[in-house]
Amino acid sequence: MARRALKLTSWTSVALAASGFYLYNNKYLDPNDFGAVRVGRAVATTAVISYDYLTSLRSVPYGSEEYLQLRSQIHDLFVSFDDTPLGAASLAQVHKAVLHDGRTVAVKVQHPKVQAQSSKDILLMEVLVLAVKQLFPEFEFMWLVDEAKKNLPLELDFLNEGRNAEKVAQMLKHFDFLKVPQIYWELSTKRVLLMEFVDGGQVNDRDYMEKNKIDVNEISRNLGKMYSEMIFINGFVHCDPHPGNVLVRKRPDTGKAEVVLLDHGLYQVLTEEFRLDYCHLWQSLIWTDMKKVKKYSQRLGAGDLYPLFACMLTARSWNSVNRGISQAPVTATEDSEIRNNAANYLPQISQLLNHVPRQMLLIFKTNDLLRGIEAALGTRASSSSFLNMSRCCIRALAEHKKKNACSSFRRTQISFSEAFSLWQIDLHELILRMKGLRLASWVLALLCWLLPAPR
């Protein structure tokens, strides 16, 4: 194992104290955007890279003799190392490098002093939240502090991130469209993570996909399949699918479109009770069973605010939820209505978020980020995404029933019922596709009739 790890040094700016609350899409507060490093400060850094895998990070003045000595030592580990980061965030930044054995790697390096500063940031956030509570008693935001205390230490441990990456890669290995970069454990520590370098365009970049002849509908469907499997089947959910963490590319060997999932620091582990109730809730929403929507919303902590809860989950109006989210397409008018009315319900949103299970908070964030990607690709709320969710719900609930069945005959019955339900969904999807093709043929025939024949 190498004796030195990559480090960042030389601050180029001081922390900028800031406060304020962020309402994602004007619907509800995003707990992750209250993460300690985002609420308390905004820090810019310049990378001065050296390697020290066994000791703590320390500052080395840019251009000093020590800096030049450390910079020259990089060649003991890398053939080349790009000082300019590929991407930078609040906790770390990523550099491209080449090892002596020829492997091209991505090197994720934690910003200096993040570990020491994080506790101060959480304290600052706690003070700010208490101050807001005094000014506006109807708002309840202490759950933000609780989530930061729980999640930030996990995000700061890059070995935990590596384990998460391997776990999700194993869970979803049956998806040939998914790529999770390999972790190089022999060169990684809690503050430095080396992994396979994988290039690609951001998942919301339509221009990149068109240029590389990647079908946006296929990518959207695959993304939905992947996250439905995480949430409903495995209960192990990647909770930061913003476009910088989800890339798309064509595989070099086959030319098939591939989704590349990065940044595995933050996962939500769902309890079985929560996961099954959530399965039932989404089934009820998709098939417009409003009695069960109320029942399972309340089981998930929504109480009498279950209509608001359903609207927050689906990002649809209550009218659309009642009509059927898989039937009524999203319109610009509906989106505008939700944004304009959200502020009126802020106290109720605050109350709701304070009472739902903590697992739900990051699920909210994940849902909204995925909807943002779908909106950018123009595939939001397609019937295909809802049908894929329903398939996963059926499988998850059937597996639970089989596990608790008392006889082989009962398990066989459950399996037949599961197969029949999945067949019904396949048939429904086929009918929808045929209707779409028929509509397209009608439009084409109409155009041919209306347009004059060429002379």
C-alpha positions, 0 to 999 in steps of 0.5 A: 500500500502506498504510504501517502495520500492525496491532499488538498491544501492552500485555501483561496477563500475564507468561509462565507457565513450564510443562512436561509432555507431552501424550498426545493421547487417551491414545494418542500424543504430539501434536508440535504441542502441543509448539510453542514457544509452548505448552510454554514459556509461556502468555501472555494479551494485551489488544489495542491495535491500530494499523497499521504495515505496514513497521516492527516491532511495538512496545508502546504503553501503553494510554490513553497519548497515543501510543495515542490517536493511533494508535487514531484513525489506524485510520480511515485504513484501516478504516471500523470495527475491532472491538477485541475479537478473534473468536478468539485463539491462541498466535501471533495473534488475529483481528479483524473490520473493514470497509474503506472500499470496503465489504469486511468483512475478517478481520484476523489479527494476530501477538502482540507479541514472538512472533518474539523469544520463539520461539527462547527457547521452543524452547531451553527445550523442548530442555532439558526434553526432554533432562532427560526423556531423562536421567530416562527413557532409554526415552523418545525425544522429540528429534523434538519439538524438530526438528519445532518448529524446522522448523514454527514459522518457517513458522507465524510467516510470514503471507505463507506462510499466504496462499500456502498458502491460495491453493494449496489453494483452487486444488487443491480448486476442483472441490469446490463445498462448500469455501470458502477465504477470499480473501487481500487481498495489498495489505494483508498482511505477514509479521505481519498477514494480511487476508482475506475475512471468512466467518462460520459455526458450528464443524464440531463444533457439532451444535446449530448445524447442526440449527438451520440445517438442515445435514446432519451426515452430508453435512458429515462426508462432505465433510470426508473427501473434502476431506482424502482428496484432500489426502493421497492425491492432492495430498500437500499436507495442512492439518495443523490441522483443529481445530473453530476452523479448520473452519466450516460454513455455508449459502451465502448465494446457494444455501443449500447447506451449505459447509465453510470452511477457515481457518488455513493456516499449517501444511501437510505436503508429502508426498514421492511415495514416502511418499504412495504407500506411505501409499495402499497402506497404507490400501487394505490396511487397508480391504480387510483385506490383513494381509500388505500392512498389515505390508509398507507399515507397515514401509516407513513405518518401523514395523518390528516395531511394525507392529500398534501403528502400524496401531492408532495410524493407525486408532484401532482395536484390533488385533482390529478391524484384523484383522476389517476397520475398514470392517466392524466399527463403533466401540464405546464398549467398544473406545474405553475399551479403547484409552484404558486400555491406551495407557499400557502401550505408551508406551515403544513409542509413543515408539520408533515416533514416533522412527523413522517419517518426519517427515511421519507426525507431522503426519499422525497429528495430522490423523487424530486431529483429524478423528476427534474431529470425526467423534466429535462429529458421531456419524459416526465410522468410517462406511463412506462415509468409508472408501470415499471414502478408497479412491477417492482411493487408487485414483486416486492409484495409477493416476495414478502407474502411468500416469505411468510406463507405457511405452505408450499401450496400457498407460495405457489398460489402467490407465485401464480398471482404475481405472474398474472399481475405482471402479465396484466401490466405487460398487456396494458403496456402493449395496448398503450404502445399499439394505441400510440403507433395507431395514433402516429399512423393516423397523424401520418395519413392525415398529413399525407391527405392534407399536404399536396402531392409533389409535382 
